[in-house]
Amino acid sequence: MNHPLNNPITEDDIANYLANTPDFFERHAELLAAVHLSSPHSKRAVSLQERQAEMLRDKIKLLEHRLMEMIRHGNENAMLAERLLRWAGSLYLTTDVQAIPVEIVTQIADKFAVPQVAIKVWGVAPTYAHAAFALGVSEDAKVFANSLSEPFCGANTGFEAVTWLKEPAAAASIALLPLRDGATSAAFGLLVLSSPDGQRFHNGMGTDFLQRVAEVASAALGRLR
């Protein structure tokens, strides 16, 4: 038989006992008032009840901060959605079909505060085949665009599409948005967004909003084909 000294009671044993014996403090209520702990908010010792109250207040403050963050993000998302709808409406009202790619570039930069934007479209109707937006795209770039199942975000590591920007050297982070008629269709263009901020378009960010931007642009550019 093991001697108690060879198997001393541990803190885990005590914690397990208290967790599995909820009526312990009912039988020893005086302990609740007698136990004093150091407060993280001051140097004085406080009772167990006071410490629990402090912990509860801290949890409430944390939940309040999280709620405010959710409200802030919700307001930001609502503003982005409104801008997206206004942008889509303006593109559909554009009567000069050949001006649509320039309108897309200009309005994305303006409405969504993107420092640099560029676009290339291929497979267009003969009428638009010699426009600047339809020239200067290699077959490799087309294959790459077609390989993207969703917008790519990350550092500029020398993509051909970055050379379409006015200042390629200023593109620290980029987003590459393939343009398609539908989810399973081949890409017929590529939209490039860039920023000198290396974290503006990072590889861990969500791409849902960028996907909506690509869908609006793709729908508007359909008139070129």
C-alpha positions as CSV (number, residue, x, y, z in Angstrom):
1,M,0.0,0.0,0.0
2,N,1.4,3.4,-1.0
3,H,2.1,5.8,1.9
4,P,0.4,9.2,1.5
5,L,3.8,10.9,1.6
6,N,4.7,9.1,-1.6
7,N,1.6,10.4,-3.3
8,P,1.1,14.0,-2.1
9,I,-2.1,15.9,-3.0
10,T,-1.6,18.2,-5.9
11,E,-3.3,21.4,-7.0
12,D,-5.0,19.4,-9.7
13,D,-6.4,17.0,-7.1
14,I,-7.8,20.0,-5.1
15,A,-9.2,21.6,-8.2
16,N,-10.9,18.3,-9.3
17,Y,-12.3,17.8,-5.8
18,L,-13.8,21.3,-5.7
19,A,-15.2,21.0,-9.3
20,N,-16.8,17.7,-8.4
21,T,-18.1,18.8,-5.0
22,P,-20.2,21.9,-5.7
23,D,-21.7,21.8,-2.2
24,F,-18.3,22.2,-0.5
25,F,-18.6,26.0,-0.2
26,E,-22.2,25.6,1.0
27,R,-20.9,23.6,4.0
28,H,-17.9,25.9,4.5
29,A,-19.3,29.3,3.5
30,E,-17.0,31.1,5.9
31,L,-14.1,30.3,3.5
32,L,-15.5,32.5,0.8
33,A,-15.1,35.5,3.0
34,A,-11.8,34.3,4.5
35,V,-9.9,33.7,1.2
36,H,-8.1,36.8,-0.1
37,L,-6.5,37.2,-3.5
38,S,-4.3,39.9,-5.0
39,S,-6.2,42.2,-7.3
40,P,-4.7,42.8,-10.8
41,H,-6.2,46.4,-10.6
42,S,-4.5,47.4,-7.4
43,K,-1.9,46.2,-4.9
44,R,-4.5,45.4,-2.2
45,A,-5.8,42.0,-1.3
46,V,-9.5,41.4,-2.1
47,S,-12.0,38.7,-1.1
48,L,-12.8,35.8,-3.3
49,Q,-16.2,37.3,-4.1
50,E,-14.6,40.7,-5.0
51,R,-12.1,38.9,-7.2
52,Q,-14.9,37.0,-9.0
53,A,-16.7,40.3,-9.5
54,E,-13.6,41.9,-11.0
55,M,-13.2,38.9,-13.3
56,L,-16.8,39.2,-14.4
57,R,-16.4,43.0,-15.0
58,D,-13.3,42.2,-17.2
59,K,-15.3,39.6,-19.2
60,I,-18.1,42.1,-19.7
61,K,-15.7,44.8,-20.9
62,L,-14.1,42.3,-23.3
63,L,-17.6,41.4,-24.7
64,E,-18.4,45.1,-25.0
65,H,-15.2,45.6,-27.1
66,R,-16.1,42.6,-29.3
67,L,-19.6,43.9,-29.8
68,M,-18.3,47.4,-30.8
69,E,-15.9,45.7,-33.2
70,M,-18.7,43.8,-34.7
71,I,-20.8,46.9,-35.1
72,R,-17.9,48.8,-36.7
73,H,-17.2,46.0,-39.1
74,G,-20.9,45.8,-39.9
75,N,-21.0,49.5,-40.7
76,E,-17.9,49.3,-42.9
77,N,-19.4,46.3,-44.8
78,A,-22.6,48.2,-45.3
79,M,-20.7,51.2,-46.7
80,L,-18.7,48.9,-49.0
81,A,-21.9,47.2,-50.2
82,E,-23.4,50.6,-51.0
83,R,-20.3,51.7,-52.9
84,L,-20.3,48.5,-54.8
85,L,-24.0,48.9,-55.9
86,R,-23.4,52.5,-56.9
87,W,-20.4,51.5,-58.9
88,A,-22.3,48.7,-60.6
89,G,-25.1,51.0,-61.5
90,S,-22.7,53.6,-63.1
91,L,-21.0,50.9,-65.2
92,Y,-24.3,49.6,-66.6
93,L,-25.2,53.2,-67.5
94,T,-22.0,53.7,-69.5
95,T,-23.0,54.0,-73.2
96,D,-19.4,54.1,-74.6
97,V,-18.6,50.4,-74.5
98,Q,-14.9,50.9,-75.3
99,A,-14.6,53.2,-72.2
100,I,-15.8,50.5,-69.8
101,P,-12.3,49.2,-68.9
102,V,-11.0,52.7,-68.2
103,E,-14.1,53.4,-66.1
104,I,-13.5,50.2,-64.1
105,V,-9.9,51.2,-63.4
106,T,-10.7,54.8,-62.5
107,Q,-13.7,54.1,-60.3
108,I,-12.1,51.2,-58.3
109,A,-9.2,53.5,-57.5
110,D,-11.6,56.3,-56.5
111,K,-14.4,54.5,-54.7
112,F,-12.3,51.9,-52.9
113,A,-9.1,53.9,-52.3
114,V,-6.8,51.6,-54.3
115,P,-3.6,53.4,-55.2
116,Q,-3.0,51.6,-58.5
117,V,-5.4,49.6,-60.7
118,A,-4.9,48.0,-64.2
119,I,-6.9,45.8,-66.4
120,K,-6.4,43.6,-69.5
121,V,-9.1,41.8,-71.5
122,W,-8.7,39.3,-74.3
123,G,-11.0,37.5,-76.7
124,V,-12.8,40.8,-77.4
125,A,-14.8,41.6,-80.6
126,P,-12.6,42.7,-83.6
127,T,-13.8,46.3,-83.1
128,Y,-11.9,46.5,-79.8
129,A,-9.0,44.2,-80.6
130,H,-6.5,47.1,-80.9
131,A,-7.5,49.0,-77.8
132,A,-4.8,49.4,-75.2
133,F,-6.7,47.2,-72.7
134,A,-6.6,44.3,-75.2
135,L,-2.9,44.4,-76.0
136,G,0.3,43.3,-74.3
137,V,-0.9,40.1,-72.7
138,S,1.2,37.0,-73.1
139,E,-0.2,33.5,-73.3
140,D,1.4,32.7,-70.0
141,A,-0.5,35.5,-68.3
142,K,-3.8,34.2,-69.8
143,V,-3.1,30.7,-68.6
144,F,-2.2,32.0,-65.1
145,A,-5.5,34.1,-65.0
146,N,-7.4,31.0,-66.0
147,S,-5.7,29.0,-63.2
148,L,-7.1,31.3,-60.5
149,S,-10.2,29.9,-59.0
150,E,-10.5,33.0,-56.8
151,P,-8.8,36.4,-56.4
152,F,-5.1,36.1,-55.4
153,C,-3.8,38.4,-52.7
154,G,-0.2,38.6,-51.6
155,A,3.2,40.2,-52.1
156,N,4.4,41.3,-55.5
157,T,6.8,38.5,-56.6
158,G,7.2,39.6,-60.2
159,F,3.9,38.8,-61.8
160,E,3.6,39.9,-65.4
161,A,0.3,41.6,-64.6
162,V,2.1,44.0,-62.3
163,T,3.9,45.5,-65.3
164,W,0.6,46.7,-66.5
165,L,0.5,49.2,-63.7
166,K,1.8,52.8,-64.2
167,E,4.3,52.3,-61.3
168,P,5.1,48.6,-60.9
169,A,7.9,49.3,-58.5
170,A,5.5,50.9,-56.1
171,A,3.3,47.7,-55.8
172,A,4.3,46.1,-52.5
173,S,1.1,44.0,-52.3
174,I,-1.3,43.1,-55.0
175,A,-4.7,41.5,-55.7
176,L,-5.2,39.7,-59.0
177,L,-8.9,39.2,-59.9
178,P,-9.7,36.8,-62.8
179,L,-12.6,38.0,-65.0
180,R,-15.1,35.3,-66.1
181,D,-18.6,35.0,-67.5
182,G,-19.4,32.4,-64.9
183,A,-17.7,30.4,-62.2
184,T,-16.8,27.6,-64.6
185,S,-16.0,29.7,-67.6
186,A,-12.5,30.4,-68.9
187,A,-11.0,33.7,-67.8
188,F,-11.2,36.5,-70.4
189,G,-9.4,39.1,-68.4
190,L,-7.4,40.1,-65.3
191,L,-7.9,43.0,-62.9
192,V,-4.9,44.1,-60.9
193,L,-5.1,46.1,-57.7
194,S,-2.0,47.2,-55.9
195,S,-0.7,49.2,-52.9
196,P,2.6,50.4,-51.5
197,D,1.4,49.0,-48.2
198,G,2.7,45.4,-48.0
199,Q,-0.3,44.4,-45.8
200,R,-3.1,46.0,-47.8
201,F,-3.5,42.8,-49.9
202,H,-2.1,39.9,-47.8
203,N,-2.5,36.2,-48.4
204,G,-4.6,35.7,-45.2
205,M,-7.3,38.1,-46.1
206,G,-10.8,37.2,-47.1
207,T,-11.6,37.5,-50.8
208,D,-15.4,37.6,-50.8
209,F,-15.6,41.3,-51.5
210,L,-12.9,41.1,-54.2
211,Q,-14.9,38.3,-55.8
212,R,-17.9,40.6,-56.0
213,V,-15.8,43.3,-57.6
214,A,-14.6,40.8,-60.2
215,E,-18.2,39.7,-60.9
216,V,-19.4,43.2,-61.4
217,A,-16.5,44.0,-63.7
218,S,-16.9,40.8,-65.7
219,A,-20.6,41.5,-66.2
220,A,-19.9,45.0,-67.5
221,L,-17.1,43.9,-69.8
222,G,-19.3,41.3,-71.4
223,R,-20.3,44.0,-73.9
224,L,-16.8,44.0,-75.4
225,R,-17.0,40.4,-76.5
